[in-house]
Amino acid sequence: MKWNSILYDKSQSFVSEYGSDLISLIPKDKKQCILDLGCGTGDLTQKLSEISENVIGIDGSKDM
């Protein structure tokens, strides 16, 4: 499936908002490694990078 990342951010931003509350449960430790699988356009990955220096975001779609 081919994704349009710009359209996704405009019309599907609610998807990453579902996970926003969970970020507060992650310990603030700059040395931990966090893997964000299915990161889409990286909204939550960006927020996770404020918690840790080692964040990797991977999505199945290269367009995302």
Residue pairs with C-beta under 8 A, 6 or more apart in sequence:
1 61
2 61
2 63
3 61
3 63
3 64
4 63
5 40
5 41
5 63
5 64
8 40
8 41
8 64
9 41
9 43
13 43
15 40
16 40
16 43
16 44
19 44
20 44
20 47
23 44
23 47
23 48
23 51
26 34
26 48
26 51
27 51
28 51
29 51
29 52
30 51
30 52
30 53
31 52
31 53
31 54
32 51
32 52
32 54
33 52
33 54
33 55
33 56
34 48
34 51
34 52
34 54
34 55
34 56
35 55
35 56
35 58
36 42
36 44
36 45
36 48
36 55
36 56
36 57
36 58
37 58
38 58
38 59
38 60
39 45
39 57
39 58
39 59
39 64
40 59
40 64
41 64
42 57
45 55
45 57
48 55
49 55
